[in-house]
Amino acid sequence: MTKILTLTLNPSIDKSTNIDALIPEQKLRCTTPKYEPGGGGINVSRALSKLGTTSKALYFSGGHTGEIFDELIALENIEYQRVAIKGNTRENMIVLETSSNKQYRFGMDGPTIETQEWQNLLDEIAKMQGLEFLVGSGSLAPGLPVDFYARLAKIATKINAKFILDTSGEPLQAAAKEGVYLLKPNIGELANMCGLEELRTEQIKEKALEIIVKGNCKMVVVSLGPQGAILVTKDEYIKIPAPTVKKRSTVGAGDSMVAGMVHQLSKAKSVKEIGMFGVACGSAATMNYGTELCKKEDVETLYAWIEKQV
């Protein structure tokens, strides 16, 4: 029985490569590309697998690129289910400039999802029994209604699943009003939700509590990037520092953080342990190239450091 379901509404074939220098109007020699299945929920499931927790990835897939995507995900150690669409699954490119250690990320538009296609996906979730955690991560694909995640929140309530959401903009705001178990905005997204241009760190607790009270959210985890995260519930406020690591890639760091928190939630860990492990996973992901995500041994080392600081 599936207990953790991740959802990817705009999956991608992630192609990563290295070059010496990114120079315009010249033929650039790249290393042999690496192909991996990507997208928010897919990355969460991949990271969960690395941590030893099973999940099922549900995603849209279509066209000749969708066939390639399905082949790639079949190589991963995760359970998966595709929802067929007419459009072609998108492709993204990640390029590391080795001379500067700068990473360039080229994201392509995804296919337009037709009404019947996204309704099929909602119907699939509504039929699921025994689901404990529903994880929505990533942007909406073209064609999806702005309130799509809010609709998912309603379904999660009906099937008694805890909804964890990592997205931005209007979809995030609509879902927060409907009610989500755990929200993971960054500080800029939290400011946007509150109608502010920017937010100071000392304002986070107050603004997160407003969202918790208004939207029936249980937990808000605000990502601060290299500075760690702040976790807020109705009764707790925890600031979690991030360890200093050698950064190789930021792809999937947020998804690894979500995976770490879901991993701990599934084990009924404390709020503090959930936040610390999430930061450890997010930091560990940045230590690896391309879209490798976090490694369990790195997570354990970083978690031990964070535990001493909090």
C-alpha positions as CSV (number, residue, x, y, z in Angstrom):
1,M,0.0,0.0,0.0
2,T,1.3,3.4,-1.0
3,K,1.8,5.7,2.1
4,I,3.8,8.5,0.5
5,L,2.7,9.9,-2.9
6,T,4.8,12.5,-4.7
7,L,3.2,14.5,-7.5
8,T,5.1,16.1,-10.5
9,L,2.9,18.3,-12.7
10,N,5.7,19.5,-15.0
11,P,8.4,16.7,-15.1
12,S,11.5,17.1,-17.2
13,I,14.4,15.1,-18.7
14,D,17.3,16.8,-17.0
15,K,20.5,16.8,-19.1
16,S,23.6,17.9,-17.3
17,T,27.1,18.5,-18.6
18,N,30.4,20.4,-17.9
19,I,32.4,22.9,-19.9
20,D,35.6,24.9,-19.3
21,A,34.0,28.3,-20.0
22,L,30.7,29.6,-21.3
23,I,31.8,31.8,-24.2
24,P,29.3,33.3,-26.7
25,E,29.5,32.6,-30.5
26,Q,32.0,29.8,-30.1
27,K,31.6,26.0,-30.5
28,L,31.8,24.8,-26.9
29,R,33.1,21.3,-26.1
30,C,31.0,19.7,-23.4
31,T,31.5,16.5,-21.4
32,T,29.3,13.5,-22.1
33,P,25.8,14.5,-20.9
34,K,24.1,12.8,-18.0
35,Y,20.3,12.2,-18.4
36,E,18.1,11.9,-15.3
37,P,14.3,12.2,-14.7
38,G,13.6,15.5,-13.0
39,G,10.8,17.7,-11.6
40,G,9.9,18.5,-8.1
41,G,8.0,15.4,-7.0
42,I,10.3,13.0,-9.0
43,N,13.3,14.5,-7.1
44,V,11.5,14.1,-3.8
45,S,10.9,10.4,-4.5
46,R,14.5,9.9,-5.7
47,A,15.8,11.5,-2.5
48,L,13.5,9.5,-0.3
49,S,14.8,6.4,-1.9
50,K,18.4,7.4,-1.1
51,L,17.3,7.9,2.5
52,G,15.7,4.4,2.6
53,T,12.1,5.5,2.5
54,T,9.7,4.2,-0.1
55,S,7.2,6.4,-2.0
56,K,5.3,6.4,-5.3
57,A,5.8,9.1,-7.9
58,L,2.8,10.1,-9.9
59,Y,3.5,12.3,-13.0
60,F,2.3,13.5,-16.4
61,S,4.1,11.9,-19.4
62,G,3.6,12.3,-23.1
63,G,5.2,12.2,-26.6
64,H,8.5,10.7,-27.7
65,T,10.3,12.6,-24.9
66,G,7.8,11.1,-22.4
67,E,8.9,7.6,-23.6
68,I,12.5,8.5,-22.8
69,F,11.4,9.9,-19.4
70,D,9.6,6.7,-18.6
71,E,12.7,4.7,-19.5
72,L,14.8,6.9,-17.2
73,I,12.5,6.7,-14.2
74,A,12.3,2.9,-14.6
75,L,16.1,2.9,-13.8
76,E,15.5,4.6,-10.5
77,N,14.8,2.7,-7.3
78,I,11.3,4.1,-7.0
79,E,7.7,3.1,-7.6
80,Y,6.0,5.2,-10.3
81,Q,2.8,5.8,-12.2
82,R,2.4,7.9,-15.3
83,V,-0.7,9.8,-16.4
84,A,-0.7,10.0,-20.2
85,I,-0.9,13.4,-21.9
86,K,-0.8,14.4,-25.6
87,G,2.0,16.9,-25.3
88,N,5.8,16.1,-25.1
89,T,7.5,15.9,-21.8
90,R,9.9,18.9,-21.5
91,E,13.7,18.9,-21.4
92,N,16.0,21.0,-19.2
93,M,19.7,21.6,-19.5
94,I,22.2,22.2,-16.6
95,V,25.7,23.4,-17.5
96,L,28.6,23.7,-15.0
97,E,31.3,26.1,-16.0
98,T,34.3,24.4,-14.3
99,S,36.6,27.4,-14.5
100,S,34.3,29.5,-12.3
101,N,32.2,26.7,-10.6
102,K,29.1,28.6,-11.8
103,Q,26.1,26.6,-12.7
104,Y,23.7,27.6,-15.6
105,R,20.2,26.2,-15.5
106,F,18.1,26.3,-18.7
107,G,14.5,25.5,-18.0
108,M,12.1,24.9,-20.9
109,D,8.4,25.4,-21.0
110,G,6.3,22.3,-20.4
111,P,3.5,20.9,-22.5
112,T,-0.1,22.3,-22.1
113,I,-2.1,19.9,-20.0
114,E,-5.7,19.5,-21.2
115,T,-8.7,19.6,-18.8
116,Q,-9.5,15.9,-19.1
117,E,-5.8,15.0,-18.5
118,W,-5.4,16.9,-15.3
119,Q,-8.9,15.7,-14.1
120,N,-7.7,12.1,-14.7
121,L,-4.8,12.8,-12.3
122,L,-7.1,14.2,-9.6
123,D,-9.4,11.2,-10.0
124,E,-6.4,8.8,-9.6
125,I,-5.5,10.5,-6.3
126,A,-9.1,10.6,-5.0
127,K,-9.3,6.8,-5.4
128,M,-6.3,6.1,-3.3
129,Q,-6.7,4.4,0.1
130,G,-4.3,4.3,3.0
131,L,-2.3,7.3,1.7
132,E,-0.7,9.1,4.6
133,F,1.4,11.8,2.9
134,L,0.7,13.7,-0.4
135,V,3.7,15.7,-1.6
136,G,3.2,18.4,-4.2
137,S,6.5,19.9,-5.4
138,G,7.2,22.2,-8.3
139,S,5.5,24.6,-10.7
140,L,2.2,24.1,-12.5
141,A,2.4,23.0,-16.1
142,P,0.7,25.2,-18.7
143,G,-3.1,24.6,-18.9
144,L,-3.5,23.8,-15.2
145,P,-5.8,26.0,-13.2
146,V,-4.2,28.3,-10.6
147,D,-6.1,26.6,-7.8
148,F,-4.9,23.1,-8.8
149,Y,-3.0,22.6,-5.6
150,A,-6.0,24.0,-3.6
151,R,-8.1,21.3,-5.3
152,L,-5.5,18.7,-4.2
153,A,-5.7,20.1,-0.7
154,K,-9.4,19.3,-0.6
155,I,-8.8,15.8,-1.9
156,A,-6.1,15.3,0.7
157,T,-8.6,16.2,3.4
158,K,-11.2,13.8,2.1
159,I,-8.8,10.8,1.9
160,N,-7.2,11.8,5.3
161,A,-3.7,12.4,3.9
162,K,-1.3,15.1,5.1
163,F,-0.5,17.5,2.2
164,I,3.0,18.8,2.0
165,L,3.5,21.6,-0.6
166,D,6.5,23.3,-2.1
167,T,5.6,25.7,-4.9
168,S,5.3,29.5,-5.4
169,G,3.1,32.4,-6.5
170,E,-0.7,32.2,-6.8
171,P,-0.9,28.4,-6.6
172,L,0.9,28.6,-3.2
173,Q,-1.4,31.3,-1.9
174,A,-4.6,29.5,-3.0
175,A,-3.5,26.2,-1.4
176,A,-2.5,27.9,1.8
177,K,-6.0,29.4,2.1
178,E,-7.5,25.9,1.6
179,G,-5.3,24.3,4.2
180,V,-2.0,22.4,3.9
181,Y,-0.2,20.3,6.5
182,L,3.2,21.7,5.7
183,L,4.3,24.6,3.5
184,K,7.9,25.2,2.4
185,P,8.2,28.7,1.0
186,N,11.5,30.6,0.8
187,I,11.6,34.1,2.5
188,G,10.7,35.8,-0.8
189,E,7.7,33.6,-1.4
190,L,6.6,34.2,2.2
191,A,6.8,37.9,1.7
192,N,4.8,37.6,-1.5
193,M,2.1,35.6,0.3
194,C,1.9,38.4,2.8
195,G,1.6,41.2,0.2
196,L,5.1,42.5,1.0
197,E,8.0,43.3,-1.3
198,E,10.5,41.9,1.2
199,L,10.6,40.4,4.6
200,R,13.2,40.6,7.4
201,T,14.2,37.5,9.3
202,E,12.7,38.8,12.5
203,Q,9.3,39.1,10.8
204,I,9.1,35.5,9.7
205,K,7.5,34.1,12.9
206,E,4.7,36.6,12.9
207,K,3.9,36.2,9.2
208,A,4.1,32.4,9.3
209,L,1.8,32.3,12.3
210,E,-0.7,34.4,10.3
211,I,-0.7,31.8,7.6
212,I,-1.1,29.0,10.0
213,V,-4.1,30.6,11.7
214,K,-5.8,31.7,8.5
215,G,-5.3,28.7,6.4
216,N,-5.4,25.8,8.9
217,C,-1.7,25.0,8.1
218,K,0.1,23.0,10.8
219,M,3.6,23.8,9.9
220,V,5.5,26.5,7.8
221,V,9.2,25.9,7.0
222,V,10.8,28.9,5.5
223,S,14.0,28.2,3.5
224,L,16.8,30.7,4.0
225,G,19.2,29.1,1.5
226,P,22.8,28.9,2.9
227,Q,21.5,30.4,6.2
228,G,19.3,27.3,6.9
229,A,15.6,27.5,7.7
230,I,13.1,28.7,10.2
231,L,10.3,26.3,11.2
232,V,7.1,27.6,12.7
233,T,4.1,25.9,14.2
234,K,1.3,27.3,16.4
235,D,3.5,26.4,19.4
236,E,7.1,26.3,18.2
237,Y,9.6,28.5,16.6
238,I,13.0,26.9,15.6
239,K,15.8,28.5,13.7
240,I,18.0,25.9,12.1
241,P,21.5,26.8,10.7
242,A,22.9,25.3,7.6
243,P,26.5,23.9,7.6
244,T,29.1,25.3,5.3
245,V,29.7,22.9,2.5
246,K,31.5,23.0,-0.9
247,K,28.7,23.8,-3.3
248,R,28.7,21.9,-6.6
249,S,25.0,22.1,-7.7
250,T,21.8,23.6,-6.3
251,V,19.5,21.5,-8.5
252,G,17.1,19.6,-6.3
253,A,18.3,21.0,-3.0
254,G,14.8,22.2,-2.1
255,D,13.4,18.9,-3.2
256,S,16.0,17.0,-1.0
257,M,15.0,19.2,1.9
258,V,11.3,18.3,1.4
259,A,12.3,14.6,1.2
260,G,14.2,14.9,4.4
261,M,11.2,16.3,6.2
262,V,8.8,13.8,4.8
263,H,11.2,11.0,5.8
264,Q,11.1,12.2,9.4
265,L,7.3,12.8,9.3
266,S,6.8,9.2,8.2
267,K,8.7,8.1,11.3
268,A,6.7,10.4,13.6
269,K,9.7,12.4,14.6
270,S,9.6,15.6,16.5
271,V,9.1,19.0,14.8
272,K,12.7,19.9,15.7
273,E,14.0,16.6,14.1
274,I,11.9,17.2,11.0
275,G,13.4,20.6,10.4
276,M,17.0,19.7,11.2
277,F,16.9,16.6,8.9
278,G,15.4,18.7,6.1
279,V,18.2,21.3,6.3
280,A,20.8,18.5,6.4
281,C,19.3,16.9,3.2
282,G,19.1,20.2,1.4
283,S,22.7,21.1,2.3
284,A,23.9,17.6,1.3
285,A,22.3,17.9,-2.1
286,T,24.5,20.9,-2.9
287,M,27.6,18.9,-2.4
288,N,26.9,16.7,-5.5
289,Y,27.1,17.5,-9.2
290,G,24.2,17.9,-11.6
291,T,21.0,16.4,-10.3
292,E,22.5,13.7,-8.0
293,L,20.5,15.0,-5.0
294,C,21.5,14.1,-1.4
295,K,23.6,11.1,-0.3
296,K,22.6,9.4,3.0
297,E,26.2,9.4,4.4
298,D,26.5,13.1,3.8
299,V,23.1,13.8,5.4
300,E,24.0,11.9,8.5
301,T,27.3,13.8,8.9
302,L,25.6,17.2,8.4
303,Y,22.7,16.3,10.7
304,A,25.1,15.5,13.5
305,W,26.6,19.0,13.1
306,I,23.2,20.7,13.0
307,E,22.0,18.8,16.1
308,K,24.9,20.3,18.1
309,Q,23.9,23.9,17.0
310,V,20.2,23.8,17.7
